[in-house]
Amino acid sequence: MLKKKALLAVFLCSIFFCPLLYGQANGSFSGTVVDKTGSVVSGAQVKVTSQGTGVVRETKTDETGHYLVPLLPVAMYTVHVDSQGFQAAEQKDIKLQVNEQREVDFTVAPASVSEQVEVSASEVAVQTTNPTLGQVITEQQVAELPLNGRDFVQLATLTPGTTQETNPNSFFNGGASSEVSARGTFSLSVGGSRAQSTDWLLDNNDNNELTAGGIAILPSIDAIQEFKVLTYNYSAEYGTRAGPTVLVTTKSGSNAYHGSLFEFLRNTKLDARSYFASSREQFNLNQFGGAFGGPIQKDKTFFFVDYQGKKQRHGIPFVGLVPTPAMMNGDFSLDPYGRPNTLQLINPYTNSPFLCSGGNPVAADATGAQPFGTPCDKIPANMFDPVGAQMIRLYPQANASNPALGYNYTNVPVRRLDEGEFDVRLDHNFSSKDSMFARFSYDQATSFVPGGSPGFAEEGAFASTQNITNHGRNVAVSETHILSDKTINQASFGFNRIFNHILSFGDRSCESAKLGIQGADLASQCDSITGYPASLNQSTQDCISCGLSSTQLTGYWSLGDRGFAPFQGGTNVYSFADTLDMNRGKHDVRVGIGIRANQMNVRTNGFQDGYFLLFGGSGSFTGDNAADLLLGQVGGAIHDQTFLGATTGRRWKMFRPFIQDDWRVTSNLTL
């Protein structure tokens, strides 16, 4: 009676007081022990030993000859069977993989002769008791298959039906528009699912970047034991998101010391020139680091540490269309490629062509009208808008002419990335019935992302020059307690933090105010900046929102700072876990409840310096958007109305109770 009450108490604890993180990324051994006649052998002692750490788990076969050893860490094992009146049997070198339910059966012979049967297991076993569809990427595959940039996510595409986000400018590849990470983030699509719907678990704790749905901490391949991509039909523990679930398991130390060092070098001198670049663009990539692990106390306490550094300097070819020096001075007689202009420039104040006399533009009166002259494509200087005239000169000098591909400017600015990532893991066995591990992961990356020119000219309004900083922290603690050979409890805690900070090119410059754009910086206080007009009477409190108004000229490159910058985004996820596994005859019952407490804090301004739109074609005032800018004529303007920025703080919790019963109906049928 007391035993039943104790089990009930443990069950209630697992449901209400020990929240679960959607199951554990472990495996299990099960099987049936029979004699040579096919009769089951009940009461046989089954001992499972980790070959790396010496940790032993024991159980006995039930009245049907079946045994189960659940919640085992990924490792290489030996399974030994002893039964009175029978010879001992053993299978060695059994690799237990992530989320694997490994079936290991034994046929034992009578003990008429003293001998022991040893069998070496195959590396791959057919999953006969687990309907989950997915793919395990083993330690050997992670370590030995070629990977560009040592990115393990590339191997996930070995899973049937799985693809990786491929847009080079997307959030998931660290493109120029990425707001989530300096070094990029990654996500998968399975069977056509959205790329943002992957659930990433590191040692079965949350490892998601909540802003865009990618992976948060990207561990070194030297730290990965193996990982598994779950695609369909997985058990009740998983299924937080609509897409795949990726279980990544980190390495632990063992009874032997092991270490490694690596250096990966890519150099510009070994590369070829890209098609658009006039010369070989710079690409220097240096990845270096190492890993070391072993025992602190043999068979009891183990450690594993690794570090990976990355320094990358990558020239990125840009091509675009910019106004020529003649256009900046009002002369549009030639098009941006240096050819005679076939477009008649229109004076928006008279809705008629601009006029010249003797080849020079005729000065306009106060209404913008020119009193005499013949049609031409030149704008008189007295019609220049003082702000527009300064803004158009922010464009770089045209240095090419390619009408077929639509550009007259090329540049190969250098993108810089510096990243350091390390992991520290400790495993400890308190006793044969109690063990735990703790891991801390750290990832720090900074990047300079050029927008295309040395200044404010940019390929697009969301692709301007910017500095990105990414901080990543991930903690996992897990404890496994054996209540009996038929009942095991596993509890865990996790913390995942990602903080991103984006500064635009004009941050703290207040360029709009210097050019005379009134109110563009939302009365931001920046008077301590050199060159800022003191007459505007501002202080430094919100100088972070200063910069240059984003200006989009259809057909030409844009000007100004990117929208939604500066950007500060931080996400925290607290995960708590407990799984109770009970083997009762033909039933293996797992119960639990999962909670993830999510926080997402974002502070940003949407086009805080203003956003000017100059439309092309019939939407243009003059017929050429560069001329519109020179005259100060814009087709539209928007402005962020939130003074001192917009702050968002979201809080939400996910509760996921579950129960799963694997019912072994017969020896060859499991429901």
Secondary structure, DSSP 8 states (H G I E B T S, - for coil): -HHHHHHHHHHHHHHHTS-B-SS-S-EEEEEEEEETTS-B-TT-EEEEEETTT--EEEEE--TTSEEEEEEE-SEEEEEEEE-TTB-EEEEEEEEE-TT-EEE--EEE-BTTS--EEEEE--S----SS---EEEEE-HHHHHHS--TTS-GGGGGGGSTTEEE---TTSGGGT-TT--S-TT----EEETT--GGG-EEEETTEE-EETTTTEES----GGGEEEEEEEEES--TT--SSSS-EEEEEE----SS-EEEEEEEEE-GGGS---SS-SS---EEEEEEEEEEEEEEETTTEEEEEEEEEEEEEEE--EEE----HHHHTTB-SB-TTSSB--S--EETTTTEEEEEETTEE----TTS---S-EEESB--GGG--HHHHHHHTTS------BTTTTBSEEE--EEEEEEEEEEEEEEEEEETTEEEEEEEEEEEEEEEE--BSSSS-BSSTT---EEEEEEEEEEEEEEEEEEETTEEEEEEEEEEEEEEEEEETTTTT-HHHHHT-TTTTTT---TTSTT--GGG---STTGGG-S--EEEETTS-BBS--SS-SEEEEEEEEEEEEEEEEEETTEEEEEEEEEEEEEEEEEE-SSTT-EEEE--GGG-SSS-HHHHHHHT--SEEE----TT-EEEEEEEEEEEEEEEEEEEEETTEE-
